[in-house]
Amino acid sequence: MSSWPEVLLGECCEIISGSTPRRDHQEYWGGDIRWVTPKDLRGLEGPVLADTPEKITRAGYESCSTRLLPTGSVLFSSRAPIGLVAITGREMCTNQGFKSLIPGPDVDASYLHWCLKRLAPRIAAQSSGTTFTEISRKGMERVKIPLPPLPEQRRIAAILDKADAVRRKRQRTIDLADQFLRSAFLEMFGDPVTNPKGWPKVPLGELCAIRRGASPRPIQSFLGGTVPWIKIGDADPADDLYIHSTAEHVTEEGASKSVRLQPGSFVFANSGSLGFARILGIEGCIHDGWLSLENLDPSLDRIFLLKQLNATTHHFLRIAPEGTQKNLNTSLMKKHRIILPPLDVQAQFSSLVQKTREVKTSSLAGVDGSQGLFDSLVQRAFRGELSASSRGQQ
């Protein structure tokens, strides 16, 4: 265990709340003072926030209780959600969704950033509220962080920054591969809905049989068996082609009351998170949120069909009838017209997908490895073990 002293945030940092100028005063908005909301931290590449989508005027700033934070302050979202963290790359102020920290002279901003990211779940557990939970300023002041000497903080932060950069670079490779495939599809085939390239369009129901899944009820009576129970949530966003595992299994009796499919079957999400397709890598039963597309016509390449349907998700969301939840029924999907380029052109694209998938698979393994290394480094850092190893390497 670390022998570093634990210090209250209220003793080593100044904690600042934010505020929002009134939206109905146009003169408060569109100035040159950077103004942050929690959503600005979502998807941030790296720890530093350099700019903001919204800016307020001097009049807006003076109209409310927000406060200008110096460069090197640490932003911590205190509600909706709790636990997003970033370092200010320039002067900026925030809305009321933050408890921001101005580090004292004994605290390194990058080290504090990593401390807060690690402690975020614990801080969130201390939150309270009715409409939404929030951590108060007093709550933040009572949070304790381990505080080694300043040179040690900087060494730890530098190691974690480097490991995080490697992790993000590998994830970026995967993102670029996905972007490449989306661009390649549009370049080869155009938008499947507007069909600018003039491909033949055929109702999906003429190219396959479409059958809705079924859920035995009450489902709790049939869980705990050995047959994979395939739900919409089992479609892993990291694999946009296949489903290889499920969170739950049903009994043989439950399977007999559902729709049982073999590996290689084609399924389409028709309700809830609707509008996307997957190919089954396992045998299993599909619940009634899936449609099964069976006996595909030989003129259709299944990978091409999957990518076409996935490229049409926004269209499906627009046309799905409203109800308790949107639903693309069997009749609607049979009438949906898909583009049908020559099979050899479809196969060309399918081959490109498979080659890109190999790159992604290799990169995913690297991401998993770098994530594991990063998690280990974080644990070691706050047990006081990185300092000893880093000294030994110098």
Buried (B, 14 or more C-beta within 10 A) or exposed (E): EEEBEEBBBBEBBBBBBBBBBEEEEEEBBEBEBBBBBBBBBEEBEEBBBBEBEBBBBEEBBEBBEBBBBEEBBBBBBBBBBBBBBBBBBBEBBBBBBBBBBBBBEEBBBBBBBBBBBBBBEEBBEBBEEEEEBBBBEEBBBBBBBBBBEEEBBBBBBBBBBEBBBBBBEBBEBBEEBEEEBEEBBEEBBBBBBEBEEEBEEBEBBEBBEBBBBBBBEEBEEBBEBEBBBBBBEBBEEEBBBBBBEBEBBBBEEBBEBBBBBEEEBBBBBBBEBBBBBBBBBBBBBBBBBBBBBBEBEEEBBBBBBBBBBBBBBEBBEEEBEEEEEBBBBEEBBBEBBBBBBEBEBBEBBBEBBEEBBEBBEEBBEBBEEBBEEBEEBBEBBBEBBBBEEBEEEE
